[in-house]
Amino acid sequence: MRHSNRIKVETQQSWLQRNDTQRLLALEGGWIADWVCQLHGHQLAYAGVDDHPRFMREARMQHCFRLGLPWQRGLVDVQAQIHDAHWPLADESVDAVILQHALDMTSRPHQMIREATRSIVPSGYLIVVGFNPQSWWGALRWVRTFSAELPWVANPVAPKRLVDWLTLLDFRIESVTPVAHSWPLKLFSESVSRRIDRVMAGTNFPPGNAYVLVARKTQAGMTTIRPRRRAAPEPRFGFAVPAARVPENPASHHLYQAGGKCES
């Protein structure tokens, strides 16, 4: 198991300055922006590796703020510092949460998901961007098991596993999009490589090296069970209503009881 405390500030700084990292963040930023611009509400929280998440400008939320990961102290300006198993947010206090490789950089992803989902309001959204361990990048990661550099130090969560977690937490999966099929390889030129990744986004073969998952929090409705009311007899005033006359013909009497109609 990889641990997030192995990530040093200088390690992330050097990784963010690499061309392949900038390419990955630019691609992911475009995909996240496509979703963020559709969201409405009051509070949007972001926790991730991008030091300048420009896609936050596309948000139509009244207030957008950043949550600092444990290993980001002194690296980025944040409005609140979080831990894997504890977020300083009240229950159901934000309309959307974006986790960009935040799960990949923690040894307790399940606890982080619980905290994120706890803070989201009913019908709110969770956007998760993560590395796909079931890809050629994931296979290469095992070759570099003892590396202390990013992104090999990551502890990625498979999208199917994440879907199972969120389903148990009453979230409806809106979409799971495989992305970054050619990253971190550079094919021909940087612009051509980005174009290839954009065109292949959403295809399952070959498996994407990353994924963008969007889920929405559902709230089970409660059906009020009301006692069945018995119809009270209507009060009768004045003269009594005479009872229906029973036909004297035996055949007609039999049809009358059976609910049929008598033929004239």
C-alpha positions as CSV (number, residue, x, y, z in Angstrom):
1,M,0.0,0.0,0.0
2,R,1.3,3.4,-1.0
3,H,1.1,6.2,1.6
4,S,0.4,9.9,1.0
5,N,3.0,11.0,3.5
6,R,5.6,9.8,1.0
7,I,4.7,12.8,-1.2
8,K,6.9,15.7,-0.5
9,V,6.2,19.3,-1.5
10,E,9.2,19.5,-3.8
11,T,8.1,16.2,-5.4
12,Q,4.8,17.6,-6.4
13,Q,6.3,20.9,-7.6
14,S,8.6,19.1,-9.9
15,W,5.8,16.9,-11.2
16,L,3.5,19.8,-11.9
17,Q,6.2,21.5,-14.0
18,R,6.5,18.5,-16.4
19,N,5.0,18.8,-19.9
20,D,3.1,15.5,-19.6
21,T,1.6,16.7,-16.3
22,Q,0.5,20.0,-17.8
23,R,-1.0,18.1,-20.7
24,L,-2.9,15.8,-18.3
25,L,-4.2,18.7,-16.2
26,A,-5.3,20.7,-19.3
27,L,-7.2,17.7,-20.6
28,E,-8.9,17.0,-17.3
29,G,-9.7,20.7,-16.8
30,G,-11.6,20.7,-20.1
31,W,-13.6,17.6,-19.2
32,I,-14.4,18.9,-15.7
33,A,-15.4,22.3,-17.0
34,D,-18.0,20.7,-19.3
35,W,-19.7,19.4,-16.1
36,V,-19.1,22.4,-13.8
37,C,-20.7,24.9,-16.1
38,Q,-24.0,22.9,-15.8
39,L,-24.1,22.9,-12.0
40,H,-26.1,25.4,-10.0
41,G,-26.1,26.1,-6.3
42,H,-24.4,28.0,-3.5
43,Q,-21.2,26.1,-2.5
44,L,-18.6,24.3,-4.6
45,A,-15.6,22.6,-3.0
46,Y,-12.5,21.5,-4.8
47,A,-9.7,19.2,-3.5
48,G,-7.0,18.1,-6.0
49,V,-3.5,18.3,-7.4
50,D,-4.0,21.2,-9.9
51,D,-2.3,24.3,-8.4
52,H,-4.4,26.5,-10.7
53,P,-7.8,24.9,-11.4
54,R,-9.0,27.3,-14.1
55,F,-12.2,25.3,-14.6
56,M,-13.5,26.8,-11.4
57,R,-14.1,30.0,-13.3
58,E,-16.8,28.2,-15.3
59,A,-18.8,27.4,-12.1
60,R,-22.1,29.1,-11.6
61,M,-22.0,28.6,-7.9
62,Q,-22.2,31.6,-5.6
63,H,-19.1,30.5,-3.6
64,C,-16.2,28.3,-4.8
65,F,-13.4,27.3,-2.3
66,R,-10.5,25.0,-2.1
67,L,-9.7,22.3,0.4
68,G,-6.1,21.6,1.1
69,L,-4.9,18.0,1.1
70,P,-2.6,16.9,4.0
71,W,0.6,16.9,1.8
72,Q,-0.2,20.3,0.2
73,R,0.7,22.4,3.2
74,G,2.7,25.4,2.0
75,L,2.1,24.6,-1.6
76,V,-1.3,26.1,-2.5
77,D,-3.6,28.7,-1.0
78,V,-6.6,27.0,0.6
79,Q,-9.7,28.0,2.6
80,A,-9.7,24.9,4.7
81,Q,-7.3,22.0,5.5
82,I,-8.7,18.5,5.4
83,H,-7.6,15.1,6.5
84,D,-8.5,11.8,5.0
85,A,-11.0,10.8,7.7
86,H,-12.1,14.3,8.8
87,W,-13.4,17.3,6.8
88,P,-14.2,20.6,8.6
89,L,-17.5,20.8,6.8
90,A,-21.0,20.4,8.2
91,D,-23.3,17.6,7.0
92,E,-25.1,18.5,3.7
93,S,-23.4,21.9,3.5
94,V,-22.1,22.0,-0.1
95,D,-23.8,21.5,-3.5
96,A,-20.9,19.9,-5.3
97,V,-17.4,18.4,-4.5
98,I,-14.6,17.9,-7.1
99,L,-11.9,15.4,-6.2
100,Q,-9.1,15.5,-8.8
101,H,-6.7,12.7,-8.0
102,A,-7.3,13.3,-4.3
103,L,-8.3,9.6,-3.9
104,D,-5.1,8.6,-5.7
105,M,-2.9,10.4,-3.2
106,T,-4.4,9.0,0.0
107,S,-4.0,5.6,1.8
108,R,-7.6,5.9,3.1
109,P,-9.7,6.6,0.0
110,H,-12.8,5.0,1.5
111,Q,-12.8,7.4,4.4
112,M,-12.2,10.4,2.1
113,I,-15.2,9.4,0.0
114,R,-17.4,9.1,3.1
115,E,-16.4,12.6,4.2
116,A,-17.0,14.0,0.8
117,T,-20.5,12.4,0.4
118,R,-21.4,13.4,3.9
119,S,-20.9,17.1,3.2
120,I,-23.0,17.1,-0.1
121,V,-26.6,18.1,0.0
122,P,-29.3,15.9,-1.4
123,S,-29.4,16.0,-5.2
124,G,-25.8,17.5,-5.1
125,Y,-23.0,16.3,-7.3
126,L,-19.7,14.6,-6.8
127,I,-17.0,14.7,-9.6
128,V,-14.1,12.3,-9.2
129,V,-11.0,12.3,-11.5
130,G,-8.6,9.4,-10.9
131,F,-6.0,7.2,-12.4
132,N,-7.2,3.8,-13.7
133,P,-5.2,0.9,-12.3
134,Q,-6.7,-1.4,-14.9
135,S,-4.9,0.2,-17.8
136,W,-1.4,0.0,-19.3
137,W,-0.4,2.9,-17.0
138,G,-1.5,0.8,-14.1
139,A,0.6,-2.2,-15.3
140,L,3.6,0.1,-15.6
141,R,2.9,1.5,-12.1
142,W,3.6,-2.0,-10.6
143,V,7.0,-2.1,-12.4
144,R,7.8,1.1,-10.5
145,T,6.4,-0.1,-7.1
146,F,9.3,1.3,-5.1
147,S,9.3,4.7,-6.8
148,A,8.7,7.8,-4.6
149,E,7.9,10.0,-7.5
150,L,4.5,11.1,-8.9
151,P,2.4,9.7,-10.4
152,W,3.9,6.3,-9.5
153,V,3.4,6.8,-5.8
154,A,-0.3,7.1,-6.4
155,N,-2.7,4.5,-4.9
156,P,-5.5,4.6,-7.5
157,V,-9.1,3.3,-7.0
158,A,-10.6,1.3,-9.8
159,P,-13.8,3.0,-11.2
160,K,-15.9,-0.2,-10.7
161,R,-14.8,-0.2,-7.0
162,L,-15.7,3.4,-6.7
163,V,-19.1,2.9,-8.3
164,D,-19.8,0.2,-5.7
165,W,-18.9,2.5,-2.8
166,L,-21.0,5.4,-4.1
167,T,-24.0,3.1,-4.7
168,L,-23.9,2.0,-1.1
169,L,-23.8,5.6,-0.1
170,D,-27.1,6.4,-2.0
171,F,-25.5,8.0,-5.0
172,R,-26.7,7.6,-8.5
173,I,-23.9,7.3,-11.1
174,E,-24.5,9.8,-13.9
175,S,-21.4,8.9,-16.0
176,V,-18.0,7.2,-16.0
177,T,-15.8,8.4,-18.8
178,P,-12.5,6.8,-19.7
179,V,-9.9,9.5,-20.6
180,A,-6.2,10.0,-21.2
181,H,-5.7,7.0,-23.4
182,S,-2.3,7.9,-24.8
183,W,-1.0,9.9,-21.8
184,P,1.8,10.1,-20.7
185,L,3.2,9.1,-24.1
186,K,4.0,11.8,-26.5
187,L,2.8,10.9,-30.0
188,F,4.4,13.1,-32.8
189,S,3.8,16.5,-31.1
190,E,2.2,17.8,-28.0
191,S,-0.8,19.2,-29.9
192,V,-1.3,15.9,-31.7
193,S,-1.1,14.0,-28.5
194,R,-3.8,16.2,-26.9
195,R,-6.0,15.8,-29.9
196,I,-5.8,12.0,-29.8
197,D,-6.8,12.0,-26.2
198,R,-9.7,14.3,-26.8
199,V,-11.0,12.1,-29.7
200,M,-10.6,8.9,-27.8
201,A,-12.3,10.2,-24.6
202,G,-15.2,7.9,-23.7
203,T,-13.9,4.8,-25.5
204,N,-13.3,1.6,-23.5
205,F,-10.7,0.1,-25.8
206,P,-7.9,0.6,-25.1
207,P,-8.7,1.3,-21.5
208,G,-8.2,4.9,-20.5
209,N,-5.4,5.7,-18.1
210,A,-7.7,7.9,-16.1
211,Y,-11.4,8.4,-15.7
212,V,-14.0,11.1,-14.9
213,L,-16.9,9.9,-12.7
214,V,-19.9,12.0,-12.0
215,A,-22.4,10.9,-9.3
216,R,-25.5,12.5,-7.8
217,K,-26.7,12.2,-4.3
218,T,-30.2,10.7,-4.0
219,Q,-32.5,10.8,-1.0
220,A,-35.1,8.0,-0.6
221,G,-38.5,9.4,-0.5
222,M,-40.8,8.6,2.4
223,T,-44.4,7.5,1.6
224,T,-46.8,8.6,4.3
225,I,-49.1,5.7,5.2
226,R,-52.5,7.1,6.2
227,P,-55.2,5.0,7.9
228,R,-58.0,4.0,5.6
229,R,-61.1,6.0,6.5
230,R,-64.5,4.3,6.6
231,A,-67.2,6.0,4.8
232,A,-69.7,7.3,7.4
233,P,-73.4,6.7,6.6
234,E,-75.0,9.8,5.3
235,P,-77.7,11.2,7.5
236,R,-81.1,10.8,6.1
237,F,-83.8,13.4,6.7
238,G,-87.5,13.3,5.9
239,F,-89.2,10.3,4.6
240,A,-87.6,6.9,4.4
241,V,-86.3,5.7,1.1
242,P,-88.2,2.6,0.0
243,A,-86.2,-0.5,-0.7
244,A,-85.7,-1.7,-4.2
245,R,-88.4,-4.0,-5.4
246,V,-87.4,-7.6,-6.3
247,P,-88.9,-8.8,-9.6
248,E,-91.5,-11.5,-9.3
249,N,-90.3,-13.4,-12.3
250,P,-87.8,-16.1,-11.0
251,A,-85.6,-15.8,-14.1
252,S,-85.4,-12.0,-13.8
253,H,-84.7,-12.4,-10.1
254,H,-81.7,-14.7,-10.9
255,L,-80.3,-12.1,-13.4
256,Y,-80.8,-9.3,-10.9
257,Q,-78.7,-11.0,-8.3
258,A,-76.0,-11.9,-10.8
259,G,-75.6,-8.2,-11.8
260,G,-76.9,-8.8,-15.3
261,K,-79.5,-7.0,-17.3
262,C,-82.9,-8.3,-17.9
263,E,-84.1,-8.6,-21.5
264,S,-87.5,-7.2,-22.2
